[in-house]
């Protein structure tokens, strides 16, 4: 009878864990549409046009009295959102660890971001300041929500399941991004058929991402459970908390070494994502429709890539699989240097290569880091992880821009990013991950 009771309890625990995992996947499904449709495709060109319509005769707008080229306003708004994110994420991580309750904070961040995105429907005329403000709020809210979302991973997945669970989360996100992007492109390309103007179609596409984000966030909020005990000693003082986290990481130097490697190679990943369309349009002479189709191709193949690399990690371990993905990134970007101009097919091949390694390298990095986090400090450490993700996002674009400025060639600029993957590979290869897991006080999986 006692054995039956234990077996029933184990079955119930497994069922509840699977239920939480499925709810956790849905947050990626909810918020990734913002990253794909809003940030990657529609908002940049549209907000730039709004800024240009508000510009003076010299092409400048004047937010807060500061002269800014209308063509640069979107980039500056993105940079401002990164700064706000860096200031707010440690606050959120510390508050979550102090209270032991991540879910109310996740709900606040998600719905603030969803509301800001839905509010982009009202971007029209010369409302560039409204656009910049909503972009900053949405981006910062997404960053905070991802700190809290990622911090659930060690709680809902035992060590042996973590690579697969993380990979499925990324796959859900890319699948949603592709699905909504298809619907948005139909509306955008056939806006006359639907009886709306092109600008109205863009505003609907922007706002729909916010509605999608808010609606599907209900699922993880219903299924995820807070189980951490409160840590009153956790301070919620922004940069002071981040400094405290980094000092704590010094007691776990291998965790810090992994974070440094991730910072380097992920900056390369983020720069490729943001600059590939510039390379395609300016160097290869490809039109907007070709670039959008390439983005869609990346989204679709990233689903397959994330799931496939999750399976590879079961056999070879997450570290080896990530190292293999960095080799693939190096080869893919190196091959991009030789793409012929005016040949969309070869650009699609490049997009396919990026898609296949994109989701997996990000998903496995997240799951590997989760093994290196001391119990009870998930939100605090993942705030540092997200800052590594976003806080150095300026370095890759700077290298890209300086290379172009010095050489006048986008081919040289794109191939300069190979350095991030090579250096990241060398740094990651030196991290003894098994020792790092033991030092964090966590059980060591058979494959890592």
Secondary structure, DSSP 8 states (H G I E B T S, - for coil): -HHHHHHHHHHHHHHHHHHHHHHHHHHHHHHHHIIIIIIIIIHHHHHHHHHHHH--TTSEEEETTEEEEGGGHHHHHHHHHHHHHHHHHHHHHHHHHHHS--HHHHHHHHHHHHHHHHGGGG--TT-HHHHHHHHHHHHHHHHHHHHHHHHTHHHHS-GGGHHHHHHHHHHHHHHHHHHHHHHHHHHHHTTTTTT--HHHHHHHHHHHHHHHHHHHHHHHHHH--------TT----THHHHHHHHHHHTTSHHHHHHHHHHHHHHHHHHHHHHHHHHIIIIIS---HHHHHHHHHHHHHHHHHHHHHHHHHHHHH-HHHHHHHHHHHHHHHHHHHTT--TT-HHHHHHHHHHHHHHHHHHHHHHHHHHHHTS-TT-HHHHHHHHHHHHHHTHHHHHHHHHHHHHHHS-HHHHHHTTHHHHHHHHHHHHT--HHHHHHHTT----S--
